[in-house]
Amino acid sequence: MKRIFPKLAAVAIVLAMCLGAPVVYANRPIMDPGPDNGHDKKKMEGEGGHKTIPPTPVCPVHITQPGNYDLGGPVGPCPSGVNGIDIEASNVTLHLNGFSINQSTPCTGDGIHVENQANPAAMLSEVHVLGPGMINDFFSGLMSKNAADSFVKQVMATCQTGFGHGFRIGSPGGRWKIQGNVFRNGTPQQSCAISLFTDDNDVVGNDLNDGICLVGSNNTIVNNTASGGDGGMEIGFGFSKDNEIHGNTTDNNIFFGISIDAGSTGNNITGNESSNNHPDMEDDNPNCDSNKWEGNHFNTASQTCIH
C-alpha cells in the first residue's frame, strides 16, 4: 500500500516590525513614532538587531520584513485553521528560544507558513527557523511554498489527535536543509513527517514516528529515523531520480520500510537499516532498473536486486 501525499492549508492577522515599519498587533496599527513621541511608542524590543515577538494569543504573527526575530513567549492557541506565524520575506531568521506555537483545534493550519502571500509568485530565500521549540497540533508544523536556500533545525512538531504532518517543502522551491528535527504523530496514519515536492534538499538526522515522502530529485536523505508509523520512506510518483538515501533507520512501520515507486530511477539506497516492516525494502521497477541498493541491513525485500 502506497502513501497518499495530501494537500496544503492557510489564513489571517498581523505582527511584524522593522525599524520604523508599521506593525499590526491585535488588529490595531502601531507605528514606531521615533524619539519625540515616547508615550505611545510600542515595538518589538531586542538587542543587536534582534526583534522580540512578545507572547500573544493573536494568530497569525506576520513577519513581512527581513531581520532576526526572537520568540519572547508562546504564540496561540490559534483559532481553527489559522496559521501560527507567517513568514513573508526573505532573509528572515526566527529563533523559537524554547517556546511553543500552539493550535486550539487539533491538526489544522500551519504552525509556520513560509510564502510571500502578497505576491505568491515571488521566490523567498534565506529563511531560517531555529529551535529548540515546539509546534503543537497544526496540520503542518512548517509549510513552505516558493522558498529556497533555507533551513529548519532542532524543532519539534506534534499532531497528537488528528491527521497531521511535520515539515512540508512545496513546489516551487528547493535547496532546503531539514536537520535535527522531531515529529510525533499520536497514531500511525497515511501522513508524512517530512514531505519534499522539490529538488536539491538535505534531510539529515531527524527523529520521526511517521514517514519521509519524497517527490523530487537530487535530494540527500541521511541518518534519519522514521519508525513506528504507517510507512518509513517513499521515493515516489515515478519521477524522483538521483537521490542519495544513506544510513537511515526505518523499523516497525505498518507497511514498507523503504519503497521506490515505478519510474523513479537512478537512486542510491545504501547502508540503511530496516526491520519488521511489510516489506522492509521494496522497489517497483523491474529488476530495480538503475536504482542501486547496496550494503543495506533488512529481513524482507520485494526483489533479489535489493542488497
C-alpha positions as a Markdown table, in Angstrom:
| # | Residue | x | y | z |
|---|---|---|---|---|
| 1 | Met | 0.0 | 0.0 | 0.0 |
| 2 | Lys | 1.4 | 3.4 | -1.0 |
| 3 | Arg | 1.4 | 6.6 | 0.9 |
| 4 | Ile | -1.0 | 9.3 | -0.1 |
| 5 | Phe | 0.6 | 12.8 | -0.5 |
| 6 | Pro | -2.2 | 15.1 | 0.9 |
| 7 | Lys | -3.0 | 18.8 | 0.3 |
| 8 | Leu | -2.0 | 22.1 | 1.8 |
| 9 | Ala | -3.6 | 25.0 | 4.0 |
| 10 | Ala | -3.6 | 28.7 | 5.4 |
| 11 | Val | -5.3 | 32.2 | 6.8 |
| 12 | Ala | -5.2 | 35.7 | 9.0 |
| 13 | Ile | -3.8 | 38.8 | 11.2 |
| 14 | Val | -0.5 | 40.7 | 11.8 |
| 15 | Leu | 2.6 | 41.5 | 13.8 |
| 16 | Ala | 5.9 | 42.4 | 12.2 |
| 17 | Met | 8.4 | 45.1 | 12.8 |
| 18 | Cys | 11.5 | 46.5 | 11.1 |
| 19 | Leu | 13.0 | 49.8 | 12.3 |
| 20 | Gly | 10.3 | 52.3 | 11.7 |
| 21 | Ala | 7.9 | 49.9 | 9.8 |
| 22 | Pro | 4.2 | 49.8 | 10.8 |
| 23 | Val | 3.1 | 46.8 | 12.9 |
| 24 | Val | -0.4 | 45.4 | 13.2 |
| 25 | Tyr | -0.9 | 43.8 | 16.6 |
| 26 | Ala | -4.3 | 42.5 | 17.8 |
| 27 | Asn | -5.9 | 44.3 | 14.8 |
| 28 | Arg | -4.5 | 47.7 | 15.9 |
| 29 | Pro | -1.9 | 49.5 | 13.8 |
| 30 | Ile | 1.1 | 50.5 | 15.8 |
| 31 | Met | 3.8 | 52.8 | 14.4 |
| 32 | Asp | 7.3 | 53.5 | 15.6 |
| 33 | Pro | 6.8 | 57.2 | 16.4 |
| 34 | Gly | 10.5 | 58.0 | 16.9 |
| 35 | Pro | 12.2 | 59.7 | 19.8 |
| 36 | Asp | 9.7 | 62.6 | 20.1 |
| 37 | Asn | 6.7 | 60.6 | 20.9 |
| 38 | Gly | 7.7 | 58.1 | 23.6 |
| 39 | His | 4.3 | 57.9 | 25.3 |
| 40 | Asp | 2.7 | 55.8 | 22.6 |
| 41 | Lys | 5.8 | 54.0 | 21.4 |
| 42 | Lys | 5.5 | 50.2 | 21.3 |
| 43 | Lys | 7.6 | 47.9 | 19.2 |
| 44 | Met | 9.4 | 44.6 | 19.3 |
| 45 | Glu | 12.3 | 45.1 | 21.6 |
| 46 | Gly | 15.7 | 43.5 | 21.3 |
| 47 | Glu | 19.4 | 43.9 | 21.2 |
| 48 | Gly | 21.9 | 43.5 | 18.3 |
| 49 | Gly | 19.3 | 43.9 | 15.7 |
| 50 | His | 17.0 | 41.2 | 17.1 |
| 51 | Lys | 13.3 | 41.9 | 17.4 |
| 52 | Thr | 11.3 | 40.2 | 20.1 |
| 53 | Ile | 7.9 | 38.8 | 19.3 |
| 54 | Pro | 6.0 | 39.0 | 22.7 |
| 55 | Pro | 3.7 | 36.2 | 23.9 |
| 56 | Thr | 0.5 | 36.5 | 22.0 |
| 57 | Pro | -2.8 | 34.6 | 21.6 |
| 58 | Val | -3.4 | 36.5 | 18.3 |
| 59 | Cys | -2.7 | 34.5 | 15.2 |
| 60 | Pro | -1.0 | 34.6 | 12.8 |
| 61 | Val | 2.0 | 36.7 | 13.6 |
| 62 | His | 3.1 | 38.2 | 10.2 |
| 63 | Ile | 6.8 | 38.7 | 9.5 |
| 64 | Thr | 7.0 | 40.9 | 6.4 |
| 65 | Gln | 10.5 | 42.4 | 6.7 |
| 66 | Pro | 14.0 | 40.9 | 6.7 |
| 67 | Gly | 15.7 | 40.5 | 10.1 |
| 68 | Asn | 16.3 | 38.4 | 13.2 |
| 69 | Tyr | 13.2 | 37.6 | 15.3 |
| 70 | Asp | 13.1 | 36.0 | 18.7 |
| 71 | Leu | 10.0 | 34.5 | 20.3 |
| 72 | Gly | 9.6 | 36.0 | 23.8 |
| 73 | Gly | 6.9 | 33.6 | 24.7 |
| 74 | Pro | 4.3 | 31.2 | 23.3 |
| 75 | Val | 2.1 | 32.0 | 20.3 |
| 76 | Gly | -1.6 | 31.0 | 20.3 |
| 77 | Pro | -3.6 | 28.9 | 20.9 |
| 78 | Cys | -4.6 | 29.8 | 17.3 |
| 79 | Pro | -8.2 | 29.5 | 16.1 |
| 80 | Ser | -9.1 | 26.5 | 13.9 |
| 81 | Gly | -7.4 | 26.6 | 10.6 |
| 82 | Val | -5.3 | 29.7 | 11.3 |
| 83 | Asn | -1.5 | 29.7 | 11.0 |
| 84 | Gly | 0.7 | 30.5 | 13.9 |
| 85 | Ile | 3.5 | 32.5 | 12.2 |
| 86 | Asp | 3.5 | 33.6 | 8.5 |
| 87 | Ile | 7.0 | 34.4 | 7.2 |
| 88 | Glu | 6.5 | 36.6 | 4.1 |
| 89 | Ala | 10.0 | 38.0 | 3.4 |
| 90 | Ser | 13.5 | 36.7 | 2.5 |
| 91 | Asn | 16.5 | 36.9 | 4.9 |
| 92 | Val | 14.5 | 36.2 | 8.0 |
| 93 | Thr | 15.8 | 34.2 | 10.9 |
| 94 | Leu | 13.3 | 33.1 | 13.5 |
| 95 | His | 14.6 | 31.9 | 16.9 |
| 96 | Leu | 12.0 | 29.9 | 18.8 |
| 97 | Asn | 14.0 | 30.2 | 22.0 |
| 98 | Gly | 12.4 | 27.1 | 23.6 |
| 99 | Phe | 8.8 | 28.5 | 23.3 |
| 100 | Ser | 5.8 | 26.9 | 21.6 |
| 101 | Ile | 3.4 | 27.7 | 18.8 |
| 102 | Asn | 0.0 | 26.2 | 19.6 |
| 103 | Gln | -3.2 | 25.3 | 17.8 |
| 104 | Ser | -6.5 | 25.2 | 19.6 |
| 105 | Thr | -8.2 | 22.7 | 17.2 |
| 106 | Pro | -6.1 | 19.6 | 16.6 |
| 107 | Cys | -4.2 | 19.4 | 13.4 |
| 108 | Thr | -5.4 | 22.5 | 11.4 |
| 109 | Gly | -3.5 | 25.3 | 9.9 |
| 110 | Asp | 0.3 | 25.6 | 9.6 |
| 111 | Gly | 2.5 | 26.4 | 12.6 |
| 112 | Ile | 4.9 | 28.3 | 10.5 |
| 113 | His | 3.9 | 29.1 | 6.9 |
| 114 | Val | 6.7 | 30.4 | 4.6 |
| 115 | Glu | 5.4 | 32.2 | 1.5 |
| 116 | Asn | 5.1 | 35.7 | 0.1 |
| 117 | Gln | 1.3 | 35.9 | 0.3 |
| 118 | Ala | 1.1 | 39.4 | -1.2 |
| 119 | Asn | 2.9 | 38.1 | -4.3 |
| 120 | Pro | 2.8 | 34.3 | -4.3 |
| 121 | Ala | 4.9 | 34.1 | -7.5 |
| 122 | Ala | 7.9 | 35.8 | -5.7 |
| 123 | Met | 10.6 | 33.4 | -4.6 |
| 124 | Leu | 11.7 | 33.8 | -1.0 |
| 125 | Ser | 15.2 | 32.8 | 0.1 |
| 126 | Glu | 17.4 | 32.6 | 3.3 |
| 127 | Val | 14.5 | 31.8 | 5.7 |
| 128 | His | 16.0 | 30.2 | 8.8 |
| 129 | Val | 13.9 | 28.7 | 11.6 |
| 130 | Leu | 15.9 | 27.6 | 14.6 |
| 131 | Gly | 14.9 | 25.7 | 17.7 |
| 132 | Pro | 14.7 | 24.5 | 20.3 |
| 133 | Gly | 11.0 | 25.0 | 20.3 |
| 134 | Met | 7.7 | 23.2 | 19.7 |
| 135 | Ile | 4.9 | 23.5 | 17.1 |
| 136 | Asn | 1.9 | 21.7 | 18.6 |
| 137 | Asp | -1.2 | 20.3 | 16.8 |
| 138 | Phe | -1.1 | 22.0 | 13.4 |
| 139 | Phe | -1.8 | 20.3 | 10.1 |
| 140 | Ser | 1.7 | 21.1 | 9.2 |
| 141 | Gly | 4.4 | 22.1 | 11.6 |
| 142 | Leu | 6.2 | 24.1 | 8.9 |
| 143 | Met | 4.9 | 24.6 | 5.4 |
| 144 | Ser | 7.0 | 26.3 | 2.6 |
| 145 | Lys | 6.0 | 27.3 | -0.9 |
| 146 | Asn | 8.0 | 29.4 | -3.3 |
| 147 | Ala | 11.0 | 29.4 | -1.0 |
| 148 | Ala | 14.6 | 28.2 | -1.5 |
| 149 | Asp | 18.0 | 28.2 | 0.2 |
| 150 | Ser | 16.5 | 28.0 | 3.6 |
| 151 | Phe | 16.5 | 25.7 | 6.7 |
| 152 | Val | 14.6 | 24.5 | 9.7 |
| 153 | Lys | 16.6 | 23.0 | 12.6 |
| 154 | Gln | 16.0 | 21.5 | 16.0 |
| 155 | Val | 12.3 | 22.0 | 16.1 |
| 156 | Met | 9.7 | 19.5 | 17.5 |
| 157 | Ala | 6.3 | 19.3 | 15.7 |
| 158 | Thr | 3.4 | 17.3 | 17.0 |
| 159 | Cys | -0.1 | 16.3 | 15.9 |
| 160 | Gln | -1.4 | 14.1 | 18.7 |
| 161 | Thr | -5.0 | 13.6 | 17.9 |
| 162 | Gly | -5.6 | 14.1 | 14.2 |
| 163 | Phe | -4.2 | 13.9 | 10.7 |
| 164 | Gly | -1.0 | 16.0 | 10.5 |
| 165 | His | 2.4 | 16.5 | 9.1 |
| 166 | Gly | 5.7 | 17.8 | 10.3 |
| 167 | Phe | 7.7 | 19.7 | 7.6 |
| 168 | Arg | 6.4 | 20.2 | 4.1 |
| 169 | Ile | 8.5 | 21.8 | 1.3 |
| 170 | Gly | 6.3 | 22.6 | -1.6 |
| 171 | Ser | 7.0 | 23.4 | -5.2 |
| 172 | Pro | 8.4 | 25.6 | -6.5 |
| 173 | Gly | 11.4 | 25.9 | -4.2 |
| 174 | Gly | 14.2 | 23.7 | -3.1 |
| 175 | Arg | 17.6 | 23.7 | -1.5 |
| 176 | Trp | 16.2 | 23.4 | 2.0 |
| 177 | Lys | 18.0 | 21.8 | 4.9 |
| 178 | Ile | 15.8 | 20.0 | 7.4 |
| 179 | Gln | 18.1 | 18.9 | 10.2 |
| 180 | Gly | 17.8 | 17.5 | 13.7 |
| 181 | Asn | 14.0 | 17.9 | 14.0 |
| 182 | Val | 11.5 | 15.7 | 15.7 |
| 183 | Phe | 7.9 | 14.8 | 14.7 |
| 184 | Arg | 5.4 | 12.9 | 16.7 |
| 185 | Asn | 2.0 | 11.8 | 15.4 |
| 186 | Gly | -0.4 | 10.5 | 18.0 |
| 187 | Thr | -1.2 | 7.4 | 15.9 |
| 188 | Pro | 0.3 | 6.0 | 12.7 |
| 189 | Gln | -1.5 | 7.3 | 9.7 |
| 190 | Gln | -1.1 | 7.9 | 6.0 |
| 191 | Ser | 0.7 | 11.2 | 6.5 |
| 192 | Cys | 4.3 | 12.3 | 6.1 |
| 193 | Ala | 6.5 | 13.6 | 8.8 |
| 194 | Ile | 8.6 | 15.2 | 6.1 |
| 195 | Ser | 7.3 | 15.9 | 2.6 |
| 196 | Leu | 9.6 | 17.1 | -0.2 |
| 197 | Phe | 8.0 | 18.2 | -3.5 |
| 198 | Thr | 11.2 | 19.8 | -4.8 |
| 199 | Asp | 14.8 | 19.1 | -5.7 |
| 200 | Asp | 18.2 | 19.5 | -4.1 |
| 201 | Asn | 17.2 | 19.3 | -0.4 |
| 202 | Asp | 19.2 | 17.9 | 2.5 |
| 203 | Val | 17.3 | 15.9 | 5.2 |
| 204 | Val | 19.7 | 15.0 | 8.0 |
| 205 | Gly | 19.4 | 13.5 | 11.4 |
| 206 | Asn | 15.7 | 13.9 | 12.0 |
| 207 | Asp | 13.7 | 11.7 | 14.5 |
| 208 | Leu | 10.3 | 10.8 | 13.2 |
| 209 | Asn | 7.5 | 8.4 | 14.1 |
| 210 | Asp | 6.0 | 8.7 | 10.6 |
| 211 | Gly | 7.4 | 8.6 | 7.1 |
| 212 | Ile | 9.5 | 10.7 | 4.7 |
| 213 | Cys | 7.7 | 11.3 | 1.4 |
| 214 | Leu | 9.9 | 12.3 | -1.5 |
| 215 | Val | 8.7 | 13.7 | -4.8 |
| 216 | Gly | 11.8 | 15.2 | -6.3 |
| 217 | Ser | 15.4 | 14.6 | -7.5 |
| 218 | Asn | 18.9 | 15.1 | -6.3 |
| 219 | Asn | 17.9 | 15.1 | -2.6 |
| 220 | Thr | 20.1 | 13.8 | 0.2 |
| 221 | Ile | 18.4 | 11.8 | 2.9 |
| 222 | Val | 20.9 | 10.8 | 5.5 |
| 223 | Asn | 20.9 | 9.4 | 9.1 |
| 224 | Asn | 17.2 | 9.9 | 9.8 |
| 225 | Thr | 14.9 | 7.6 | 11.8 |
| 226 | Ala | 11.4 | 7.0 | 10.5 |
| 227 | Ser | 10.0 | 4.2 | 12.6 |
| 228 | Gly | 6.7 | 3.2 | 14.2 |
| 229 | Gly | 4.4 | 4.8 | 11.6 |
| 230 | Asp | 2.4 | 4.0 | 8.5 |
| 231 | Gly | 5.4 | 3.7 | 6.2 |
| 232 | Gly | 9.1 | 4.6 | 6.6 |
| 233 | Met | 10.2 | 6.3 | 3.4 |
| 234 | Glu | 8.7 | 6.5 | -0.1 |
| 235 | Ile | 10.5 | 7.8 | -3.2 |
| 236 | Gly | 7.5 | 8.4 | -5.3 |
| 237 | Phe | 5.3 | 9.3 | -8.2 |
| 238 | Gly | 7.6 | 7.9 | -10.9 |
| 239 | Phe | 9.9 | 10.9 | -11.4 |
| 240 | Ser | 12.0 | 11.0 | -8.2 |
| 241 | Lys | 15.5 | 10.4 | -9.6 |
| 242 | Asp | 19.2 | 10.5 | -8.5 |
| 243 | Asn | 18.5 | 10.8 | -4.8 |
| 244 | Glu | 21.0 | 9.7 | -2.1 |
| 245 | Ile | 19.4 | 7.6 | 0.6 |
| 246 | His | 22.0 | 6.6 | 3.2 |
| 247 | Gly | 22.3 | 5.5 | 6.8 |
| 248 | Asn | 18.6 | 5.8 | 7.7 |
| 249 | Thr | 16.7 | 3.6 | 10.1 |
| 250 | Thr | 13.1 | 2.5 | 9.2 |
| 251 | Asp | 11.7 | -0.1 | 11.7 |
| 252 | Asn | 8.3 | -1.3 | 12.9 |
| 253 | Asn | 6.2 | 0.5 | 10.3 |
| 254 | Ile | 2.8 | -0.8 | 9.3 |
| 255 | Phe | 3.7 | -1.1 | 5.6 |
| 256 | Phe | 7.1 | -0.7 | 3.9 |
| 257 | Gly | 10.4 | 0.4 | 5.4 |
| 258 | Ile | 11.9 | 2.0 | 2.2 |
| 259 | Ser | 9.9 | 1.9 | -1.0 |
| 260 | Ile | 10.7 | 3.2 | -4.5 |
| 261 | Asp | 7.8 | 3.7 | -6.9 |
| 262 | Ala | 7.9 | 2.5 | -10.6 |
| 263 | Gly | 9.5 | 5.1 | -12.8 |
| 264 | Ser | 11.7 | 6.5 | -10.0 |
| 265 | Thr | 15.3 | 5.5 | -11.0 |
| 266 | Gly | 18.9 | 6.3 | -10.6 |
| 267 | Asn | 18.6 | 6.4 | -6.8 |
| 268 | Asn | 21.3 | 5.2 | -4.5 |
| 269 | Ile | 20.0 | 3.4 | -1.4 |
| 270 | Thr | 23.0 | 2.4 | 0.7 |
| 271 | Gly | 23.8 | 1.5 | 4.3 |
| 272 | Asn | 20.2 | 1.7 | 5.6 |
| 273 | Glu | 18.7 | -0.4 | 8.5 |
| 274 | Ser | 15.2 | -1.7 | 8.1 |
| 275 | Ser | 13.3 | -4.4 | 10.0 |
| 276 | Asn | 9.8 | -5.5 | 11.0 |
| 277 | Asn | 8.1 | -3.7 | 8.0 |
| 278 | His | 6.0 | -5.2 | 5.3 |
| 279 | Pro | 8.3 | -5.5 | 3.4 |
| 280 | Asp | 11.4 | -3.9 | 4.8 |
| 281 | Met | 12.6 | -2.8 | 1.3 |
| 282 | Glu | 10.6 | -2.5 | -1.9 |
| 283 | Asp | 11.4 | -1.5 | -5.5 |
| 284 | Asp | 8.6 | -1.4 | -8.0 |
| 285 | Asn | 10.9 | -1.1 | -11.0 |
| 286 | Pro | 11.7 | -4.3 | -13.0 |
| 287 | Asn | 15.0 | -5.7 | -11.6 |
| 288 | Cys | 15.3 | -2.3 | -9.8 |
| 289 | Asp | 16.1 | -0.6 | -13.1 |
| 290 | Ser | 19.1 | 1.8 | -12.4 |
| 291 | Asn | 18.4 | 2.1 | -8.6 |
| 292 | Lys | 21.4 | 0.9 | -6.6 |
| 293 | Trp | 20.6 | -1.0 | -3.4 |
| 294 | Glu | 23.9 | -1.8 | -1.6 |
| 295 | Gly | 25.0 | -2.5 | 2.0 |
| 296 | Asn | 21.6 | -2.3 | 3.5 |
| 297 | His | 20.5 | -4.4 | 6.5 |
| 298 | Phe | 17.0 | -5.9 | 6.3 |
| 299 | Asn | 14.9 | -9.0 | 6.6 |
| 300 | Thr | 12.4 | -8.8 | 3.8 |
| 301 | Ala | 12.6 | -7.4 | 0.3 |
| 302 | Ser | 10.4 | -7.3 | -2.8 |
| 303 | Gln | 13.2 | -8.3 | -5.3 |
| 304 | Thr | 16.6 | -10.0 | -5.3 |
| 305 | Cys | 18.2 | -6.9 | -6.8 |
| 306 | Ile | 17.9 | -5.3 | -3.3 |
| 307 | His | 21.1 | -5.8 | -1.3 |
